[in-house]
Amino acid sequence: MELRFDGKTALITGGARGIGYATAKMLAEGGARVALLDIKGDLVQDSARKLSAESGAKAVGLKADITSEQDVDAAVTRVIESLGPVDILISSAAIADDKLFLDSGPSDWRRMIDVCLHAPMLCLHKVLPGMVSRRYGRVVCLASDSARLGQARLSYYAAAKAGVIALVKSVAQEVGKSGVTLNVVSPGATNTELRQEREAQMRAQMGEERYQRRVQTVLRMYPTGRLGEPDDIAWAIAFLASENASWITGQVVSVNGGFAMP
Ligand SMILES: NC(=O)c1ccc[n+]([C@@H]2O[C@H](COP(=O)([O-])OP(=O)(O)OC[C@H]3O[C@@H](n4cnc5c(N)ncnc54)[C@H](O)[C@@H]3O)[C@@H](O)[C@H]2O)c1
């Protein structure tokens, strides 16, 4: 069975690259009109052009810092004007910060909570009224298994993502009868630029020999014997964003190669 999104408009934050882009491609190939929002202005426009060329779907790429209420308002207004009301929200934008809690401080925490919790709230708050009034909506937010299990060196990222899980479950209870579902996809380590950038930093800090040992240790934690690829995560997101998933709401789906079985 092929997932179809004909006639639907999807808005994807952090859609310029990584898991967001992989999801955008799947939805576009299934017939959705797609809007990519990203703080990386040039990349998001290139990605939207590539998406259109590869899928034949209507796609727009908008530069927006989703921590800014003004940017979110302006971007959503432009999406509605050019593609129609938003039926699907995929909240993928995030940053990561590898630091021990005691080496971090309030400005680190504030920035993380702003990007990873406050911004998804802003975007949801902006598109949800339209979904409720049209009695249809699909929201999928990206969290992380670090939010479910805790993870050293990712304490405030994990805390912000745990907030997203609580937000999704709570709002899912509020709007369930309006035909709007909200779910969370919680990836394990996935080969995206975000991960590659963090790994490059670690490699530089640790030196080659220690870093290679770390790579093997991480791999041993994955019963499937490999890390994730963006499409592994996008398949789960696309299913939850489809009409077929109408009886799944308020759930957290770990897509993690068996890394954790919470
Ligand atoms: N890659 C992994 O291993 C992994 C693991 C667990 C969870 N996740 C989660 O999956 C999601 C996607 O991760 P990814 O690996 O594809 O990341 P990525 O860095 O490749 O993509 C994220 C995008 O978000 C954008 N972004 C960041 N801050 C923004 C802002 N303020 N406004 C607008 N855009 C902004 C970035 O420019 C980037 O293009 C994230 O929520 C991440 O926390 C990823």
Ligand as a Chemical Component Dictionary entry (heavy atoms), coordinates in Angstrom:
data_LIG
# 
_chem_comp.id                   LIG 
_chem_comp.type                 NON-POLYMER 
_chem_comp.pdbx_formal_charge   0 
_chem_comp.three_letter_code    LIG 
# 
loop_
_chem_comp_atom.comp_id 
_chem_comp_atom.atom_id 
_chem_comp_atom.alt_atom_id 
_chem_comp_atom.type_symbol 
_chem_comp_atom.charge 
_chem_comp_atom.model_Cartn_x 
_chem_comp_atom.model_Cartn_y 
_chem_comp_atom.model_Cartn_z 
_chem_comp_atom.pdbx_ordinal 
LIG N1  N1  N 0  19.954 12.781 13.719 1  
LIG C1  C1  C 0  19.800 12.156 14.877 2  
LIG O1  O1  O 0  20.614 11.294 15.250 3  
LIG C2  C2  C 0  18.609 12.468 15.760 4  
LIG C3  C3  C 0  18.427 11.672 16.906 5  
LIG C4  C4  C 0  17.351 11.938 17.737 6  
LIG C5  C5  C 0  16.465 12.966 17.435 7  
LIG N2  N2  N 1  16.682 13.726 16.311 8  
LIG C6  C6  C 0  15.721 14.808 16.057 9  
LIG O2  O2  O 0  15.240 14.714 14.736 10 
LIG C7  C7  C 0  14.980 16.023 14.208 11 
LIG C8  C8  C 0  15.697 16.235 12.903 12 
LIG O3  O3  O 0  17.102 16.109 13.136 13 
LIG P1  P1  P 0  18.163 16.085 11.954 14 
LIG O4  O4  O 0  19.222 15.153 12.378 15 
LIG O5  O5  O -1 17.474 15.913 10.651 16 
LIG O6  O6  O 0  18.754 17.580 12.090 17 
LIG P2  P2  P 0  19.395 18.572 11.011 18 
LIG O7  O7  O 0  20.298 19.505 11.738 19 
LIG O8  O8  O 0  19.984 17.832 9.857  20 
LIG O9  O9  O 0  18.118 19.379 10.542 21 
LIG C9  C9  C 0  17.502 20.278 11.421 22 
LIG C10 C10 C 0  17.188 21.556 10.684 23 
LIG O10 O10 O 0  16.597 22.458 11.631 24 
LIG C11 C11 C 0  16.987 23.766 11.271 25 
LIG N3  N3  N 0  16.840 24.693 12.381 26 
LIG C12 C12 C 0  17.563 24.742 13.529 27 
LIG N4  N4  N 0  17.160 25.783 14.285 28 
LIG C13 C13 C 0  16.153 26.410 13.597 29 
LIG C14 C14 C 0  15.341 27.550 13.849 30 
LIG N5  N5  N 0  15.497 28.287 14.959 31 
LIG N6  N6  N 0  14.420 27.901 12.945 32 
LIG C15 C15 C 0  14.267 27.172 11.802 33 
LIG N7  N7  N 0  15.011 26.098 11.504 34 
LIG C16 C16 C 0  15.947 25.717 12.398 35 
LIG C17 C17 C 0  18.457 23.598 10.854 36 
LIG O11 O11 O 0  18.887 24.688 10.066 37 
LIG C18 C18 C 0  18.421 22.272 10.095 38 
LIG O12 O12 O 0  18.266 22.462 8.712  39 
LIG C19 C19 C 0  15.405 16.997 15.315 40 
LIG O13 O13 O 0  14.269 17.401 16.041 41 
LIG C20 C20 C 0  16.347 16.192 16.171 42 
LIG O14 O14 O 0  16.380 16.648 17.517 43 
LIG C21 C21 C 0  17.721 13.496 15.483 44 
# 
loop_
_chem_comp_bond.comp_id 
_chem_comp_bond.atom_id_1 
_chem_comp_bond.atom_id_2 
_chem_comp_bond.value_order 
_chem_comp_bond.pdbx_ordinal 
LIG N1  C1  SING 1  
LIG C1  O1  DOUB 2  
LIG C1  C2  SING 3  
LIG C2  C3  SING 4  
LIG C2  C21 DOUB 5  
LIG C3  C4  DOUB 6  
LIG C4  C5  SING 7  
LIG C5  N2  DOUB 8  
LIG N2  C6  SING 9  
LIG N2  C21 SING 10 
LIG C6  O2  SING 11 
LIG C6  C20 SING 12 
LIG O2  C7  SING 13 
LIG C7  C8  SING 14 
LIG C7  C19 SING 15 
LIG C8  O3  SING 16 
LIG O3  P1  SING 17 
LIG P1  O4  DOUB 18 
LIG P1  O5  SING 19 
LIG P1  O6  SING 20 
LIG O6  P2  SING 21 
LIG P2  O7  DOUB 22 
LIG P2  O8  SING 23 
LIG P2  O9  SING 24 
LIG O9  C9  SING 25 
LIG C9  C10 SING 26 
LIG C10 O10 SING 27 
LIG C10 C18 SING 28 
LIG O10 C11 SING 29 
LIG C11 N3  SING 30 
LIG C11 C17 SING 31 
LIG N3  C12 SING 32 
LIG N3  C16 SING 33 
LIG C12 N4  DOUB 34 
LIG N4  C13 SING 35 
LIG C13 C14 SING 36 
LIG C13 C16 DOUB 37 
LIG C14 N5  SING 38 
LIG C14 N6  DOUB 39 
LIG N6  C15 SING 40 
LIG C15 N7  DOUB 41 
LIG N7  C16 SING 42 
LIG C17 O11 SING 43 
LIG C17 C18 SING 44 
LIG C18 O12 SING 45 
LIG C19 O13 SING 46 
LIG C19 C20 SING 47 
LIG C20 O14 SING 48 
# 
